[in-house]
Amino acid sequence: MDTKRDQLPQVRPTRGRPTASGYEGACHDVVFLHRFRESPLSGNTSRFGIIASISPQQRGCLLNLTSPGDAERLRNFLAKAGYTEANLRMNVGMLDLPSSRLRNFARLQDLTSEPNCINTLVRWFWIGMPQDTRLAEKYVPAWFIPLALDCGLLRQQEDDLCPEVMLFPTDQFIFAADHTRKIDLEDPDLVLWPNPTSRLLARFTVRRPSCLTLDLGTGTGIQALTAAVHSDKVVATDLNPRAVAFATFNTRLNGIENVECVVGNGFEPVAGRKFDLIVSNPPFFIAPAPQYLFCNNPLDLDQLCRQLVRAAPSYLNEDGYFQMLCEWAQVQGQAWQERLAEWFEGTGCDAWVMKGYSEDPGEYAQEHIRSTTSSPARDGALYDSYMTYYRHRNVEAINGGLVIMRRRAGSNWTFFEEVEHSPKEPLGELVLKTFATRDFLLSHSSTEQLLDLKPRFSENVRLEQVFQQSPNGWKQESLTLRLVKGFHLFLGLQPVVAEFLSGCNGTQTLGELIGAFATKVDAPFEQVQKECVDTIRKLIERGFLLY
Ligand SMILES: C[S@@+](CC[C@H](N)C(=O)[O-])C[C@H]1O[C@@H](n2cnc3c(N)ncnc32)[C@H](O)[C@@H]1O
């Protein structure tokens, strides 16, 4: 009996793939998207003559919203006017982020040419266009413009009202962020809008009740606000004071009262505190020189992420989770797991690493340069500096993915895997289940301990049969067990294994199933039992079988 174990989980080298936009609605089936692969935002937007210049106030970020009543008025008005994620996409046609790379400003401008309330809002807060004051006054309520000026959403410039921020609606909240045009100006303290990596981390976040949650590197506050729903309290920290100002504004705009926003480096602002949940989407890019606070790791190669992994456990309660997106270098002569394995040693945590992509340094450098600089004039020098940096350090690939750690006393485990396609549904439950299942299997490490189980297949499992035509009619070519929800794992089976597994319906013990099966196959009982138990163990571990 032989299962094609090499197909479980689905393991293939993955490459980042360019997508049309940073707005997740426009991205399809890409897993751990490279931050900038989704944010093609360089180039000079001003030639379209529609983008407001950045005011001195904006650099300092004078966002200010202190009255809960004003905040409620603002968010109710935006929602009623249709400034929602669904409406912007479906009815207004804002499928993409405004981007000079996509050269979509003319189209977005045309789509919003009819003067009305929603188009006025979209032109200000999505496309980033100044609007004539007199015209705008016709379409928004009288209180809106004074309030938007007062709280820093708009700025008066002669006859125009200019947007100071982008407003980015998601299905739950609305976030003020720097406008996409700021990336063209290479502003180091840019506060990035919610992007597919923000959503990816949010999707994986464990959503059980938490007394105290930390969002380290909060940016607009997207992780903090999402966690506020299932946390008694959230602390949101960021090294960039502008980000903390945006996050504070966003908590107020969304009527969230249990998030404390603090400026500070790494874990410094929360010294001595313990959390049930820590989430972080840190600046993990591996580049020779720090350029943007939001994405550039200032330490050598991947050392910022390593430091966070090493430090996080002392801020976690027992059974608390730390979830972090990261990139790490793969150096010559080392398997990708080897470098990471050292990060987790002695942390007192179990760790699950999902690698989502791997890029060769040249491809990675080119992509970074394209995404983070607006003019090709410096490409040659920059590319040289990137490649010199990688070559001196023997970097042969840059990998990216998600790290999940759980603090647990006892002997800890580390589990590495490659995940090509990330499911679209929330995965917090799946994370908890995966940890619980691994605990169970570790505490049932002998064959005898499993024989009393009555395994049954998850409702998300399907067995697929493929036939090929032959001179004698249709001939079975393959049998594949598939998970159709969560990670779409698959496992090729031989017919005899499929037959054995057909009995796993929760009514018979594994011992009984193996006993009956052993009488049908021509092999020594010990061998049959061992192979059956190994298969069951693997299927339980990856969620095909429930126990
Ligand atoms: C990639 S952004 C993530 C923003 C947001 N959490 C999200 O998921 O979209 C990284 C954030 O980390 C912040 N940051 C950079 N270095 C930091 C440090 N040493 N300590 C705390 N925050 C830092 C940046 O200012 C930026 O806001």
The ligand as an SDF file (V2000), in Angstrom:
LIG
                    3D

 27 29  0  0  0  0  0  0  0  0999 V2000
    3.3980   47.1260    6.1660 C   0  0  0  0  0  0  0  0  0  0  0  0
    2.8700   48.3700    7.2070 S   0  0  0  0  0  0  0  0  0  0  0  0
    1.4840   47.5490    7.9610 C   0  0  0  0  0  0  0  0  0  0  0  0
    0.3270   48.4420    8.2470 C   0  0  0  0  0  0  0  0  0  0  0  0
   -0.9130   47.7200    8.7360 C   0  0  0  0  0  0  0  0  0  0  0  0
   -0.6710   47.0330    9.9770 N   0  0  0  0  0  0  0  0  0  0  0  0
   -1.4340   46.7680    7.6880 C   0  0  0  0  0  0  0  0  0  0  0  0
   -1.5290   45.5580    7.9680 O   0  0  0  0  0  0  0  0  0  0  0  0
   -1.7790   47.2220    6.5910 O   0  0  0  0  0  0  0  0  0  0  0  0
    4.1120   48.3300    8.4760 C   0  0  0  0  0  0  0  0  0  0  0  0
    3.9380   49.3550    9.5470 C   0  0  0  0  0  0  0  0  0  0  0  0
    4.9640   49.1460   10.5270 O   0  0  0  0  0  0  0  0  0  0  0  0
    5.4530   50.4090   10.9490 C   0  0  0  0  0  0  0  0  0  0  0  0
    6.8240   50.2390   11.4930 N   0  0  0  0  0  0  0  0  0  0  0  0
    7.9820   50.2400   10.8150 C   0  0  0  0  0  0  0  0  0  0  0  0
    9.0090   49.9970   11.6460 N   0  0  0  0  0  0  0  0  0  0  0  0
    8.4860   49.8290   12.8810 C   0  0  0  0  0  0  0  0  0  0  0  0
    9.0350   49.5660   14.1610 C   0  0  0  0  0  0  0  0  0  0  0  0
   10.3500   49.4080   14.3270 N   0  0  0  0  0  0  0  0  0  0  0  0
    8.1970   49.4840   15.2120 N   0  0  0  0  0  0  0  0  0  0  0  0
    6.8690   49.6530   15.0530 C   0  0  0  0  0  0  0  0  0  0  0  0
    6.2940   49.9080   13.8610 N   0  0  0  0  0  0  0  0  0  0  0  0
    7.0870   49.9920   12.7880 C   0  0  0  0  0  0  0  0  0  0  0  0
    5.3840   51.2620    9.7090 C   0  0  0  0  0  0  0  0  0  0  0  0
    5.3810   52.6290   10.0220 O   0  0  0  0  0  0  0  0  0  0  0  0
    4.0850   50.7810    9.0780 C   0  0  0  0  0  0  0  0  0  0  0  0
    2.9880   51.5330    9.4970 O   0  0  0  0  0  0  0  0  0  0  0  0
  1  2  1  0
  2  3  1  0
  2 10  1  0
  3  4  1  0
  4  5  1  0
  5  6  1  0
  5  7  1  0
  7  8  2  0
  7  9  1  0
 10 11  1  0
 11 12  1  0
 11 26  1  0
 12 13  1  0
 13 14  1  0
 13 24  1  0
 14 15  1  0
 14 23  1  0
 15 16  2  0
 16 17  1  0
 17 18  1  0
 17 23  2  0
 18 19  1  0
 18 20  2  0
 20 21  1  0
 21 22  2  0
 22 23  1  0
 24 25  1  0
 24 26  1  0
 26 27  1  0
M  CHG  2   2   1   9  -1
M  END
$$$$
